[in-house]
Amino acid sequence: MSNTRKLWLGLATLLIASFAVLLWAGGEIFRAAPPMPEQVVSSDGRVIYSRQDIETGRQVWQSIGGMQLGSIWGHGGYVAPDWSADWLHREAMTLLDRWARDEGAATYAELGEEKQATLKGRLRKQMRTNTYDPTSKTITVSTERAEAMANVAAHYVSLFGNDPATAELREAYAMRNNTVDTLEHRRALTGFFWWTAWAAGTERPGTEGHTFAPERGGVTPKLVTYTNNWPAEPLIDNTPPPALWVWSAFSVLFLLAGIAALGWHHAVTHARGEEAHVLPATDPFAALRLTPSMRATAKFFWLVLVLFLVQIGLGAITAHYQVEGQQAYGFALSEYLPYSLSRTWHTQLSVLWIAVAWLGTGLYIAPALSGHEPKFQRFGVNFLFVSLLIIVVGSFTGQWFAVMQKLGLKHNFWFGHQGWEYADMGRFWQIYLFIGLLLWLSLVGRALWPVLRGPTTDTKSIVGLMFLSTVCIGLFFASALMWGEHTHISEVEYWRWWLVHLWVEGFFEVFATAVMALIFTRLGLVKASSATVAVLFATIIFMSGGVLGTLHHLYFVGTPTAVVALGASFSALEVVPLAYIGFEAYHTWKLGRATPWMQRYRWPILFFISVSFWNLVGAGLFGFLINPPLSLYYMQGLNLTPLHGHTALFGVYGMLGIALVLFCMRGLRGQMRWDTRALKLAFWALNIGLALMALLTLLPIGTMQLLAAIEHGYAYARSAEFMQRPIIDLLVWMRVPGDTIFSIGAVALAWFVFRLWVAPRQVALPDAETDQA
């Protein structure tokens, strides 16, 4: 059996086993999810919330932007608080202050340590005790807790309205006045917030074998809340459970073992050596015949740049809201473009422009590889482009109407704002996009078909892997369609991370790896047989941690301990390939200097090298910083999360998208002289700007929040009291240099591409290598 066949069998076995375990983990998450009560009543029989109240409250929360305005269970935005943690802390303090008044003190803080300890014990018992009756599906709370809940609810009704008493807090949270349109909806919203806080503070019923710790006579094993004791809240003893400590330690062991195994494999395979490879004397792509559909892909790359520039502008607006709250240099911007909307569009566009870059690359590279132009291929490319425009404009319009409370709850799920970060667009637009991806899959597949059905060649396996990743990109977007408007939030989070982690970080990665290998083999720089083995092995290594690594996003959404263990173990393996990223960067650099004509590809190659750098820093160092369960317990939803998000999403996938666009441009406009001074400026400005953004703002703010969360609790680290401190304002303003430099790089990139079509200078092909560097 050949090495290639063994690798294909290994990859198939790995994927079947990994997805089987991932589906089993989903079943465990659904089983352990916090229950949705039919009603919440006080001990004297008063109905506080009905299930309809909680469900309607969730619809209201989604319509105002959901995770884009604050967060729930740590997932979402960072300027407003985490509403689950905020409610939990406010309710606890309301009870403690009431009991303190019974003791003769004005507030809980004025009591002595002994009396404080006594009241904390009473609070812990009252809030952590699970009073859910599975028979009647009713949660019962004491009358004094019911009063505390009413007080906290009144605060939120005021905050989400237009009450002058909470105006300063609305500004601190970057909330527009009348965020929620009616009093009825504001009251319903409090029901949803309370339920998420109840799940975070109420112990999950113990089951046999729920702990591996040996039993001790006379001691009841400790139970954890439905969210595994998240958030950190000292008032009710919400602290990291033992399982988080144990599996965080094991995740480090798995990381070291994986690095050692990969190092051994590299040493063995590197020692074997290879026969010398003869490099072509001229650029094989220089004489590439452009088909009509390949020429039609140019508009995809123009759209990439437009979406990229708009995303940067929205990012600047979103960041500025953190210092002025509701305005932009005195202009009441929140009345027209609220924070939750600017952040929605900013995060959506970050995925959309990268995805469009890769979709365009697939449509361009398929006919280039096969030399086959199927009938109506150009029409299909143009139809897909128009569909993408309709989806972007239509979904963004619906989201504006939703957030401005002009759409209504009846139509919000289908045409407005779903409220789930990175999966915000209405269901109608998700279905439309899914159909568009299936069209893309068919267009790429029919162009590659002559290669796939033809005789076996050295590159057939790579083409096959590229096509399979195309199939997965098209089909796995269906995970966005797996939840409904009233699906349990734990189940939504499970499927949402299939979309965000597996779709974006998984199969797009495989697609990009295969495309890069095909580019280098087609250029004649790498032997096809060697590239095939390398790509299949890299895919196996990546997917070995990537599939089950999805679970590290789900530690605190109602996840049982077994799923936490799986997530910790396999998310550590995601970092293993990055330990040897320097070899990949050096190999890419050597290919860029292999022959004189490779000077034509200098800047695409450098963008590929920057992908390797940010893979190590953003995905590797900053990713592993937050991925272990114990780390994420404190860091989830702090600024260390966007530190990883920005440096990994743009640093890896954004830079990779730009590199692929530039390679396609070499074919589309290679006969034009490339004045690459703009590319040089774009490369360095984008990298330096991203580094400054990370080091001057996100890292220091996130570190300060982390210290605050460990010492004083999570709610304080996300509070206006902490986030409005002068030092935080200063650090936010420190984003200006990095953001400015980054924006200059984006404009330079757009200018370079613009000049290739407007007033270009044509040169003879033999002189094409003399492009200015």
VOGU-3710 file (C-alpha; in Angstrom, 3 decimals, decimal comma):
1> msntrklwlg> 0,000/0,000/0,000  1,437/3,404/-0,995  2,098/6,162/1,521  -0,553/8,333/-0,114  -3,194/5,618/0,227  -2,240/5,062/3,873  -2,599/8,771/4,570  -6,024/8,886/2,903  -7,196/5,940/5,010  -5,767/7,543/8,128
11> latlliasfa> -7,535/10,835/7,387  -10,860/9,080/6,746  -10,574/7,056/9,963  -9,653/10,151/11,946  -12,594/12,190/10,643  -15,131/9,396/11,192  -13,948/8,814/14,767  -13,660/12,531/15,584  -17,117/13,443/14,333  -18,635/10,422/16,082
21> vllwaggeif> -17,198/11,660/19,379  -18,216/15,254/18,626  -21,810/14,159/18,005  -21,778/12,118/21,226  -20,490/15,174/23,102  -23,356/17,187/21,642  -25,823/14,685/23,044  -24,207/14,994/26,482  -24,389/18,789/26,319  -28,072/18,671/25,362
31> raappmpeqv> -28,775/16,233/28,221  -26,945/18,324/30,859  -28,258/21,718/29,696  -29,974/23,874/32,331  -33,739/23,285/32,262  -36,175/25,859/30,938  -38,959/26,213/33,548  -42,625/26,561/32,749  -42,845/29,129/35,519  -40,832/30,772/38,278
41> vssdgrviys> -42,805/31,313/41,480  -42,132/32,718/44,933  -42,718/30,612/48,032  -45,980/32,490/48,675  -47,335/31,371/45,285  -46,806/34,486/43,166  -45,793/33,868/39,538  -42,663/35,924/38,794  -41,863/34,710/35,275  -43,554/32,295/32,923
51> rqdietgrqv> -41,755/30,336/30,240  -43,359/32,641/27,695  -41,787/35,633/29,483  -38,325/34,058/29,303  -38,726/32,998/25,664  -40,016/36,436/24,671  -37,149/38,038/26,598  -34,685/36,007/24,572  -36,344/37,153/21,336  -36,038/40,758/22,520
61> wqsiggmqlg> -32,371/40,213/23,402  -31,698/38,785/19,953  -33,501/41,631/18,201  -31,329/44,326/19,845  -28,127/42,593/18,737  -27,856/39,804/21,309  -24,212/38,900/21,763  -23,123/42,130/20,071  -24,275/44,162/23,102  -22,635/42,649/26,147
71> siwghggyva> -22,510/38,887/26,487  -24,346/35,860/27,858  -22,306/33,153/29,610  -19,177/35,003/28,409  -19,928/34,887/24,682  -20,372/38,226/22,920  -19,284/41,868/23,119  -16,916/43,437/25,632  -18,055/47,028/26,326  -21,373/46,290/28,015
81> pdwsadwlhr> -21,226/43,735/30,855  -21,910/40,058/30,732  -25,599/40,158/31,616  -25,566/36,745/33,326  -22,687/37,722/35,613  -24,029/41,231/36,145  -27,481/40,018/37,215  -25,980/37,337/39,464  -23,817/39,874/41,279  -26,560/42,496/41,568
91> eamtlldrwa> -29,057/39,991/42,947  -26,511/38,698/45,468  -25,632/42,215/46,647  -29,317/43,168/46,904  -29,968/40,221/49,223  -26,859/40,889/51,319  -27,701/44,572/51,727  -31,259/43,690/52,770  -30,029/41,250/55,385  -27,449/43,790/56,548
101> rdegaatyae> -30,230/46,281/57,221  -31,890/43,648/59,389  -28,604/43,548/61,324  -28,680/47,315/61,844  -26,157/48,298/59,144  -26,863/50,470/56,105  -25,083/48,093/53,709  -23,390/44,726/53,710  -19,989/46,404/53,338  -20,396/48,081/56,754
111> lgeekqatlk> -20,727/44,783/58,637  -17,865/43,109/60,419  -16,099/40,092/58,936  -17,905/37,529/61,106  -21,371/38,800/60,232  -20,375/39,105/56,583  -19,260/35,465/56,622  -22,577/34,423/58,185  -24,608/36,264/55,554  -22,454/34,883/52,748
121> grlrkqmrtn> -23,168/31,367/53,993  -26,903/32,104/53,966  -26,613/33,614/50,483  -24,646/30,667/49,146  -27,243/28,190/50,363  -30,155/30,203/48,989  -28,707/30,906/45,552  -26,852/27,650/44,867  -29,605/25,299/46,049  -31,472/23,886/43,087
131> tydptsktit> -35,237/24,308/43,592  -36,290/23,222/40,110  -39,036/20,596/40,220  -38,734/18,419/37,103  -42,289/17,134/37,554  -44,045/20,499/37,495  -41,135/22,211/35,701  -41,297/24,993/38,258  -38,536/26,955/39,980  -39,458/28,197/43,451
141> vsteraeama> -37,614/31,066/45,160  -38,044/32,627/48,596  -40,098/35,791/48,996  -37,007/37,803/49,907  -35,203/36,540/46,807  -38,280/37,399/44,737  -38,047/40,968/46,070  -34,361/41,110/45,171  -35,165/39,872/41,667  -37,798/42,602/41,313
151> nvaahyvslf> -35,249/45,257/42,322  -32,693/44,033/39,791  -35,373/43,768/37,110  -36,363/47,393/37,768  -32,726/48,399/37,182  -32,703/46,675/33,768  -36,092/48,097/32,790  -34,628/51,541/33,505  -31,324/50,794/31,746  -32,841/49,518/28,486
161> gndpataelr> -35,285/52,412/28,328  -34,737/56,149/28,509  -34,653/56,740/32,270  -32,311/59,651/33,210  -31,319/57,720/36,357  -29,348/55,212/34,267  -28,250/57,559/31,471  -24,619/57,567/32,616  -24,555/53,784/32,698  -26,074/53,565/29,205
171> eayamrnntv> -23,295/55,783/27,936  -20,662/53,630/29,643  -22,169/50,520/28,045  -22,428/52,196/24,583  -26,193/51,637/24,581  -28,531/53,968/22,737  -31,546/55,401/24,524  -34,601/53,147/24,293  -32,529/50,155/23,296  -35,700/48,104/23,802
181> dtlehrralt> -38,819/49,705/22,379  -41,600/48,921/24,886  -41,997/48,460/28,629  -43,524/45,020/28,050  -40,466/43,874/26,115  -38,072/45,333/28,695  -39,802/43,361/31,445  -39,659/40,182/29,360  -35,943/40,781/28,754  -35,321/40,680/32,510
191> gffwwtawaa> -36,812/37,174/32,579  -34,250/35,895/30,093  -31,361/37,586/31,905  -32,515/36,118/35,234  -32,716/32,606/33,795  -29,142/32,757/32,440  -27,953/34,039/35,844  -29,943/31,335/37,651  -28,203/28,644/35,561  -24,813/30,213/36,401
201> gterpgtegh> -25,509/30,226/40,163  -27,573/27,051/40,683  -26,001/23,663/41,240  -26,624/20,975/38,661  -28,126/17,847/40,279  -25,426/15,336/41,082  -25,357/12,005/39,289  -23,544/8,798/40,071  -19,926/9,126/39,051  -20,136/12,892/38,552
211> tfaperggvt> -16,787/13,203/40,307  -13,661/11,033/40,098  -12,518/12,114/43,557  -12,551/9,347/46,207  -15,482/9,698/48,577  -14,836/10,764/52,148  -17,093/9,711/54,971  -19,391/12,404/56,258  -18,514/14,827/53,447  -20,881/15,555/50,578
221> pklvtytnnw> -19,069/15,821/47,219  -19,042/19,345/45,856  -21,484/20,102/43,092  -21,041/22,635/40,316  -23,522/24,979/38,691  -24,990/24,313/35,259  -22,188/26,501/33,853  -19,411/24,681/35,740  -19,257/27,433/38,400  -18,732/30,148/35,801
231> paeplidntp> -18,555/33,134/36,330  -16,103/33,727/39,150  -18,320/35,164/41,911  -16,820/35,119/45,427  -20,145/36,016/47,068  -21,650/32,587/46,290  -18,395/30,594/46,129  -18,390/30,311/42,361  -14,789/29,173/41,984  -13,083/26,902/39,462
241> ppalwvwsaf> -14,112/23,274/40,172  -11,395/20,615/40,561  -12,008/19,253/37,045  -10,865/22,535/35,482  -7,563/22,386/37,358  -6,950/18,737/36,476  -7,776/18,961/32,778  -5,883/22,212/32,366  -2,776/20,457/33,664  -3,377/17,498/31,375
251> svlfllagia> -3,843/19,812/28,392  -0,278/21,054/28,902  0,934/17,449/29,032  -0,898/16,631/25,792  0,638/19,698/24,171  4,171/18,674/25,148  3,577/15,070/24,069  2,213/16,223/20,716  5,174/18,512/20,090  7,575/15,698/20,971
261> algwhhavth> 5,812/13,285/18,577  5,800/15,822/15,768  9,466/16,602/16,391  10,326/12,905/16,190  8,378/12,581/12,928  10,147/15,611/11,449  13,557/14,259/12,420  12,842/10,871/10,838  11,347/12,170/7,592  13,863/15,007/7,221
271> argeeahvlp> 16,748/12,557/7,491  15,513/10,558/4,513  16,216/13,329/2,022  14,874/13,589/-1,500  16,146/13,516/-5,018  17,103/16,852/-6,518  14,185/18,618/-8,166  14,744/20,452/-11,458  13,168/23,922/-11,385  11,568/25,389/-14,522
281> atdpfaalrl> 13,505/28,134/-16,303  10,438/30,360/-16,732  7,196/31,014/-14,887  4,721/28,250/-15,859  1,822/30,582/-15,036  3,086/33,267/-17,415  1,508/31,534/-20,408  -1,703/30,575/-18,584  -4,772/30,891/-20,810  -7,483/32,829/-19,015
291> tpsmratakf> -10,988/31,471/-19,562  -14,084/33,721/-19,472  -15,066/32,471/-16,018  -11,545/33,107/-14,683  -11,718/36,704/-15,918  -15,141/37,035/-14,276  -13,643/36,278/-10,847  -11,917/39,678/-10,817  -15,050/41,304/-9,414  -14,871/38,963/-6,395
301> fwlvlvlflv> -11,492/40,430/-5,510  -12,770/43,976/-5,932  -15,608/43,077/-3,552  -13,051/41,685/-1,099  -11,319/45,059/-0,914  -14,572/47,012/-0,584  -15,786/44,781/2,263  -12,332/44,948/3,900  -12,277/48,752/3,859  -15,834/49,001/5,169
311> qiglgaitah> -14,999/46,516/7,919  -12,039/48,652/9,015  -14,214/51,764/9,122  -16,822/49,986/11,222  -14,061/48,688/13,483  -12,892/52,253/14,129  -16,465/53,301/14,980  -16,923/50,291/17,252  -13,670/50,970/19,102  -14,525/54,666/19,485
321> yqvegqqayg> -17,820/53,825/21,173  -15,750/52,480/24,075  -14,577/55,991/24,951  -17,552/58,197/23,996  -20,378/55,716/24,566  -23,205/57,124/22,474  -21,451/59,714/20,342  -18,615/60,270/17,909  -16,915/63,613/18,527  -20,195/65,156/19,663
331> falseylpys> -22,420/63,625/16,965  -25,224/61,384/18,298  -24,124/58,430/16,191  -25,964/55,839/18,301  -29,289/57,196/17,069  -28,401/56,083/13,525  -25,718/53,402/13,883  -25,819/51,884/17,399  -22,811/50,103/18,840  -24,462/46,681/18,619
341> lsrtwhtqls> -25,038/47,244/14,892  -21,545/48,556/14,086  -20,058/45,583/15,939  -22,429/43,189/14,146  -21,365/44,423/10,735  -17,697/44,588/11,756  -17,584/40,952/12,897  -19,715/39,689/10,000  -17,604/41,450/7,401  -14,425/39,998/8,920
351> vlwiavawlg> -15,672/36,553/7,910  -17,399/37,636/4,700  -14,470/39,364/2,988  -12,119/36,496/3,834  -14,688/33,965/2,622  -15,243/35,895/-0,625  -11,458/35,933/-1,198  -11,336/32,168/-0,897  -14,500/31,634/-2,935  -13,011/33,735/-5,737
361> tglyiapals> -9,747/31,808/-5,497  -11,581/28,506/-5,862  -13,458/29,723/-8,937  -10,218/31,009/-10,484  -7,934/28,091/-9,652  -10,281/25,253/-10,755  -10,246/26,034/-14,522  -6,567/26,959/-14,240  -5,756/23,457/-12,977  -7,941/21,515/-15,376
371> ghepkfqrfg> -7,819/23,765/-18,438  -11,540/23,054/-18,735  -14,230/25,734/-19,072  -17,655/24,117/-18,536  -20,675/25,449/-20,344  -22,323/28,435/-18,635  -19,449/28,600/-16,093  -19,080/32,372/-16,547  -22,822/32,843/-16,057  -22,653/30,819/-12,845
381> vnflfvslli> -19,756/32,924/-11,528  -21,625/36,152/-12,265  -24,871/34,841/-10,756  -23,036/33,852/-7,576  -21,464/37,310/-7,356  -24,840/39,043/-7,649  -26,259/36,682/-5,021  -23,462/37,580/-2,601  -24,235/41,277/-3,062  -27,927/40,663/-2,405
391> ivvgsftgqw> -27,138/38,635/0,740  -24,824/41,306/2,168  -27,154/44,226/1,451  -30,321/42,346/2,416  -29,020/40,879/5,688  -27,422/44,173/6,779  -30,627/46,061/6,027  -32,655/43,587/8,068  -30,246/43,900/10,977  -30,534/47,693/10,949
401> favmqklglk> -34,342/47,499/11,126  -34,094/44,922/13,926  -31,649/46,813/16,141  -33,544/50,060/15,610  -36,635/48,147/16,832  -38,527/48,778/13,585  -38,932/45,166/12,463  -40,851/43,549/15,340  -40,269/40,185/17,000  -42,473/38,243/14,569
411> hnfwfghqgw> -40,128/38,670/11,596  -36,805/39,228/13,387  -35,549/35,623/13,339  -36,111/35,254/9,597  -35,111/38,639/8,249  -33,504/40,617/11,094  -30,854/39,894/13,718  -30,450/36,442/15,264  -28,180/37,783/17,995  -25,558/35,030/17,791
421> eyadmgrfwq> -22,022/36,343/17,240  -20,723/35,445/13,738  -24,154/33,921/12,942  -26,166/37,134/13,159  -27,942/37,219/9,789  -31,617/36,228/9,592  -32,534/32,665/8,707  -33,753/33,598/5,212  -30,328/35,041/4,384  -28,567/32,020/5,895
431> iylfiglllw> -30,565/29,705/3,632  -29,791/31,921/0,641  -26,076/31,847/1,511  -26,185/28,066/1,919  -27,692/27,746/-1,578  -24,976/30,084/-2,870  -22,273/27,903/-1,321  -23,793/24,832/-2,965  -23,657/26,709/-6,274  -19,994/27,545/-5,609
441> lslvgralwp> -19,338/23,887/-4,832  -20,913/22,800/-8,122  -19,024/25,444/-10,122  -15,656/24,419/-8,668  -16,486/20,723/-8,950  -17,567/20,805/-12,596  -14,392/22,716/-13,536  -12,226/20,185/-11,698  -14,137/17,154/-12,970  -11,751/16,303/-15,848
451> vlrgpttdtk> -8,909/16,060/-13,321  -10,940/14,113/-10,754  -12,219/11,523/-13,226  -9,028/11,375/-15,322  -6,035/9,064/-14,934  -4,088/9,072/-11,696  -1,444/11,790/-11,554  0,912/13,077/-8,893  -1,357/16,036/-8,175  -4,676/14,182/-8,260
461> sivglmflst> -4,696/13,610/-4,499  -4,153/17,303/-3,789  -6,890/18,247/-6,231  -9,113/15,661/-4,570  -8,392/17,121/-1,138  -9,150/20,601/-2,422  -12,441/19,382/-3,857  -13,381/17,556/-0,640  -12,673/20,686/1,383  -14,868/22,570/-1,099
471> vciglffasa> -17,639/20,036/-0,467  -17,243/20,450/3,300  -17,271/24,251/3,049  -20,517/24,054/1,103  -22,233/21,425/3,246  -21,023/22,333/6,731  -22,535/25,785/6,540  -25,749/23,820/7,109  -24,792/23,761/10,804  -26,122/27,350/10,880
481> lmwgehthis> -29,528/25,902/10,034  -29,572/23,335/12,851  -31,248/25,568/15,432  -34,600/27,274/15,518  -35,894/30,456/17,075  -36,634/28,761/20,411  -33,916/26,071/20,491  -32,208/25,821/23,887  -29,281/28,222/24,105  -26,845/25,386/24,994
491> eveywrwwlv> -27,832/23,560/21,805  -27,536/26,756/19,747  -24,026/27,318/21,089  -23,029/23,761/20,171  -24,109/24,174/16,537  -22,890/27,772/16,347  -19,359/26,646/17,115  -19,629/24,014/14,421  -20,105/26,974/12,106  -17,463/29,302/13,568
501> hlwvegffev> -14,792/26,769/14,472  -15,217/23,904/12,014  -16,372/25,900/8,991  -14,049/28,914/9,258  -11,097/27,505/11,187  -11,364/23,940/9,897  -12,329/23,301/6,325  -11,307/26,703/4,997  -7,860/25,919/6,444  -7,726/22,611/4,562
511> fatavmalif> -8,910/24,331/1,375  -6,218/27,006/1,682  -3,501/24,399/2,390  -4,462/22,410/-0,710  -4,643/25,524/-2,893  -1,198/26,680/-1,747  0,269/23,243/-2,481  -1,309/23,227/-5,934  0,073/26,705/-6,664  3,623/25,699/-5,732
521> trlglvkass> 3,446/22,401/-7,631  2,005/24,125/-10,696  4,855/26,622/-10,514  7,203/23,648/-10,584  8,854/24,552/-7,280  7,814/21,402/-5,410  7,566/17,802/-6,524  3,917/16,818/-6,710  4,515/13,542/-4,850  6,207/15,327/-1,972
531> atvavlfati> 3,508/17,999/-1,840  0,774/15,342/-1,760  2,262/13,585/1,259  2,952/16,885/3,023  -0,582/18,218/2,494  -2,297/15,003/3,601  -0,074/14,739/6,671  -0,666/18,403/7,555  -4,420/17,902/7,198  -4,328/14,878/9,511
541> ifmsggvlgt> -2,318/16,774/12,127  -4,585/19,797/11,958  -7,863/17,866/12,045  -6,688/15,580/14,868  -7,094/18,491/17,263  -9,332/20,725/15,188  -12,555/18,696/15,199  -12,784/17,892/18,910  -11,028/21,160/19,720  -14,427/22,720/18,942
551> lhhlyfvgtp> -15,449/21,715/22,472  -13,150/24,236/24,139  -15,698/26,915/23,230  -18,360/25,067/25,224  -16,923/24,656/28,724  -19,500/26,939/30,364  -22,756/26,475/28,413  -24,162/23,567/30,388  -21,334/21,159/29,552  -20,661/18,029/31,672
561> tavvalgasf> -17,158/17,211/32,926  -16,490/14,544/30,273  -16,930/17,105/27,505  -14,652/19,565/29,324  -11,986/16,850/29,453  -12,279/16,174/25,720  -12,187/19,859/24,862  -9,127/20,517/27,021  -7,216/17,536/25,650  -7,844/18,046/21,966
571> salevvplay> -7,761/21,840/21,884  -4,193/21,524/23,184  -3,392/19,388/20,128  -4,559/22,245/17,886  -1,409/24,112/18,899  0,932/21,205/18,120  1,391/21,896/14,368  2,154/25,532/15,181  5,198/24,514/17,205  6,974/23,830/13,919
581> igfeayhtwk> 5,612/26,803/12,061  9,133/28,134/11,573  9,911/25,229/9,239  6,870/26,124/7,120  7,884/29,781/7,006  11,466/28,942/6,052  10,275/26,509/3,374  7,986/29,175/1,901  10,803/31,724/1,988  13,119/29,315/0,126
591> lgratpwmqr> 10,477/28,753/-2,548  10,201/32,502/-2,996  13,938/32,702/-3,745  14,218/29,461/-5,730  14,444/31,035/-9,191  14,853/34,582/-10,569  11,329/34,629/-11,991  9,880/33,995/-8,517  10,593/37,700/-7,897  7,203/38,187/-9,566
601> yrwpilffis> 5,622/36,484/-6,523  7,714/38,175/-3,844  4,867/39,950/-2,029  2,357/37,096/-2,172  5,120/34,914/-0,725  5,784/37,448/2,050  2,083/37,488/2,914  2,263/33,685/3,163  5,220/34,051/5,555  3,273/36,551/7,666
611> vsfwnlvgag> 0,524/33,914/7,884  3,076/31,596/9,475  4,145/34,281/11,951  0,609/35,116/13,066  -0,254/31,429/13,138  2,413/31,024/15,787  1,606/34,218/17,728  -2,149/34,695/17,273  -3,427/31,137/16,959  -0,597/29,512/18,922
621> lfgflinppl> 0,596/31,678/21,810  -2,511/33,813/22,330  -4,783/30,874/21,500  -3,258/28,526/24,058  -3,213/31,400/26,569  -7,014/31,270/26,760  -7,856/27,692/25,707  -7,176/25,576/28,840  -10,322/25,329/31,001  -8,812/27,119/33,993
631> slyymqglnl> -7,542/29,980/31,830  -10,807/30,376/29,951  -12,754/30,308/33,226  -11,341/33,750/34,021  -10,523/35,056/30,523  -13,681/34,266/28,556  -15,223/37,553/27,475  -12,276/39,670/28,621  -10,072/41,583/26,181  -7,665/38,648/26,012
641> tplhghtalf> -10,318/36,901/23,911  -10,324/39,523/21,106  -6,527/39,586/21,421  -6,577/36,004/20,153  -9,478/36,719/17,793  -7,895/39,682/16,001  -4,405/38,232/15,666  -5,673/34,818/14,549  -8,613/35,793/12,334  -6,908/38,582/10,412
651> gvygmlgial> -3,300/37,562/11,045  -3,851/34,044/9,722  -6,990/33,918/7,593  -6,992/37,563/6,490  -3,329/37,535/5,458  -3,892/34,209/3,722  -6,870/35,660/1,851  -4,764/38,612/0,689  -1,954/36,297/-0,443  -4,393/34,169/-2,471
661> vlfcmrglrg> -5,924/37,292/-4,026  -2,478/38,500/-5,097  -1,648/35,123/-6,650  -4,869/35,255/-8,654  -4,076/38,841/-9,636  -0,773/37,621/-11,086  -2,769/35,565/-13,538  -5,468/38,134/-14,173  -3,185/41,164/-14,553  0,242/39,610/-14,865
671> qmrwdtralk> 0,807/41,260/-18,233  0,658/44,648/-16,511  3,632/46,213/-14,780  3,296/45,858/-11,024  4,487/48,921/-9,149  4,790/47,068/-5,869  5,718/50,036/-3,697  2,070/50,146/-2,620  2,238/46,416/-1,815  5,330/46,956/0,289
681> lafwalnigl> 3,554/49,685/2,253  0,461/47,495/2,617  2,429/44,498/3,896  4,359/46,339/6,580  1,519/48,648/7,621  -0,949/45,788/8,064  1,495/43,716/10,123  2,800/46,603/12,244  -0,700/48,015/12,764  -2,043/44,646/13,912
691> almalltllp> 0,879/44,188/16,309  0,401/47,656/17,840  -3,342/47,081/18,231  -2,625/43,864/20,121  0,286/45,025/22,273  -0,794/48,574/23,162  -4,486/47,972/23,890  -5,925/44,464/23,900  -3,125/42,738/25,827  -2,750/45,310/28,654
701> igtmqllaai> -6,516/45,808/29,127  -7,092/42,064/29,059  -4,325/41,480/31,614  -5,762/44,111/33,952  -9,228/42,574/33,608  -7,794/39,128/34,324  -6,225/40,306/37,585  -9,504/41,984/38,553  -11,528/38,852/37,769  -9,253/36,614/39,846
711> ehgyayarsa> -9,196/38,953/42,838  -12,676/40,504/42,830  -14,844/38,363/40,556  -15,839/38,364/36,916  -18,664/40,887/37,221  -16,254/43,550/38,479  -13,795/42,932/35,624  -16,610/43,662/33,131  -18,283/46,474/35,114  -18,525/50,157/34,212
721> efmqrpiidl> -16,713/50,891/37,482  -13,649/49,077/36,172  -13,919/49,752/32,418  -14,416/53,529/32,846  -11,184/54,052/34,768  -8,825/56,663/33,223  -6,117/54,077/32,538  -8,588/52,026/30,463  -9,590/55,114/28,474  -5,910/55,830/27,834
731> lvwmrvpgdt> -5,266/52,292/26,644  -8,285/52,462/24,310  -6,944/55,700/22,814  -3,616/53,898/22,352  -5,329/51,946/19,575  -5,237/55,040/17,383  -1,609/54,657/16,163  -2,020/50,971/15,355  -5,443/51,395/13,786  -4,209/54,313/11,680
741> ifsigavala> -1,189/52,418/10,393  -3,371/49,373/9,707  -5,872/51,498/7,769  -3,058/52,992/5,666  -2,015/49,457/4,751  -5,547/48,544/3,683  -5,886/51,684/1,551  -2,485/50,993/-0,040  -3,586/47,468/-0,932  -6,815/48,777/-2,469
751> wfvfrlwvap> -4,883/51,438/-4,392  -2,503/48,831/-5,800  -5,368/46,684/-7,108  -7,240/49,747/-8,373  -4,232/50,835/-10,450  -4,015/47,405/-12,071  -7,308/48,161/-13,831  -7,161/51,946/-14,071  -4,320/53,359/-16,207  -2,149/50,204/-16,074
761> rqvalpdaet> 1,136/49,943/-17,952  1,549/46,847/-20,073  4,902/45,088/-20,391  6,175/42,204/-22,453  6,107/38,871/-20,646  9,897/38,328/-20,709  10,299/41,603/-18,819  7,599/40,860/-16,275  10,187/39,787/-13,724  11,473/43,369/-13,560
771> dqa> 8,472/44,631/-11,601  9,590/47,099/-8,985  10,143/45,472/-5,622
//
